[in-house]
């Protein structure tokens, strides 16, 4: 058997590669150890390699977590505050923080 390499950055089941393995053989071995989600994420990464980070970020879903009842209630309260003008601008917050820091 050829020389084996140990790489602490790899999962234990992928650490021992025979030095005679080709890159494609090593890749196949690694792919077989991926979960379905990891495989999907890897395919997404490969497909988007040529995109900038900004393009990639804009292609992602805004949020994939379902809203809870508490989330919906908080959103309804914030919508009501906006509708009645009961808001504070970012500029006002910065001024207050500067004043508190002084």
C-alpha positions as CSV (number, residue, x, y, z in Angstrom):
1,X,0.0,0.0,0.0
2,X,1.2,3.5,-0.7
3,X,2.0,6.3,1.8
4,X,-1.1,7.5,3.6
5,X,-1.6,11.1,4.6
6,X,-3.5,12.4,7.6
7,X,-5.1,15.8,7.3
8,X,-6.7,17.1,10.6
9,X,-9.0,19.4,8.6
10,X,-10.8,16.5,7.0
11,X,-13.5,14.3,8.7
12,X,-12.0,11.2,10.2
13,X,-13.6,8.9,7.5
14,X,-11.9,10.9,4.8
15,X,-8.4,11.4,6.3
16,X,-6.6,8.5,4.8
17,X,-6.0,8.8,1.1
18,X,-3.7,6.5,-0.8
19,X,-1.1,8.9,-2.4
20,X,-1.7,6.9,-5.6
21,X,-5.3,7.9,-5.8
22,X,-6.2,10.5,-8.5
23,X,-7.9,13.7,-7.7
24,X,-11.1,12.3,-9.2
25,X,-10.9,9.2,-7.1
26,X,-10.4,11.2,-3.9
27,X,-13.3,13.5,-4.9
28,X,-15.6,10.5,-5.5
29,X,-14.7,9.1,-2.1
30,X,-15.4,12.4,-0.5
31,X,-18.7,12.9,-2.3
32,X,-20.0,9.6,-1.1
33,X,-19.5,10.8,2.5
34,X,-21.6,13.9,2.0
35,X,-25.2,14.3,3.4
36,X,-27.9,15.1,0.9
37,X,-27.9,18.7,2.1
38,X,-24.1,19.0,1.8
39,X,-24.3,17.6,-1.7
40,X,-26.9,20.2,-2.7
41,X,-24.8,23.0,-1.2
42,X,-21.8,21.7,-3.0
43,X,-23.6,21.6,-6.3
44,X,-24.9,25.1,-5.7
45,X,-21.3,26.3,-5.0
46,X,-19.9,24.7,-8.1
47,X,-22.7,26.1,-10.3
48,X,-22.2,29.6,-9.0
49,X,-18.3,29.7,-9.0
50,X,-18.2,32.4,-11.6
51,X,-20.6,34.7,-9.8
52,X,-19.5,37.5,-7.5
53,X,-20.5,37.3,-3.8
54,X,-23.1,40.0,-4.4
55,X,-24.7,38.0,-7.2
56,X,-24.7,34.9,-5.1
57,X,-26.2,36.7,-2.1
58,X,-29.0,38.1,-4.2
59,X,-29.8,34.7,-5.5
60,X,-30.4,33.3,-2.0
61,X,-33.9,33.2,-0.5
62,X,-34.5,36.1,1.8
63,X,-35.5,33.8,4.6
64,X,-36.4,30.1,4.5
65,X,-37.5,29.8,8.1
66,X,-41.3,29.6,8.7
67,X,-42.7,32.5,10.7
68,X,-44.0,31.7,14.2
69,X,-47.2,33.2,15.6
70,X,-45.0,35.5,17.7
71,X,-43.1,36.6,14.5
72,X,-46.4,37.4,12.8
73,X,-47.6,39.4,15.8
74,X,-44.4,41.4,15.9
75,X,-44.6,42.2,12.2
76,X,-48.2,43.3,12.6
77,X,-47.2,45.6,15.5
78,X,-44.3,47.1,13.4
79,X,-46.6,47.6,10.4
80,X,-49.1,49.4,12.7
81,X,-46.3,51.6,14.1
82,X,-45.1,52.5,10.6
83,X,-48.7,53.3,9.5
84,X,-49.2,55.7,12.4
85,X,-45.7,57.3,12.1
86,X,-44.7,55.9,15.5
87,X,-41.1,55.3,14.4
88,X,-37.6,56.6,15.1
89,X,-35.2,57.4,12.2
90,X,-31.7,56.0,12.0
91,X,-30.4,59.5,12.2
92,X,-32.2,60.1,15.5
93,X,-30.8,56.9,16.9
94,X,-27.3,57.9,15.9
95,X,-27.7,61.3,17.5
96,X,-29.0,59.8,20.8
97,X,-26.1,57.3,20.9
98,X,-23.6,60.1,20.3
99,X,-25.2,62.1,23.1
100,X,-25.1,59.1,25.5
101,X,-21.5,58.4,24.6
102,X,-20.4,62.0,25.3
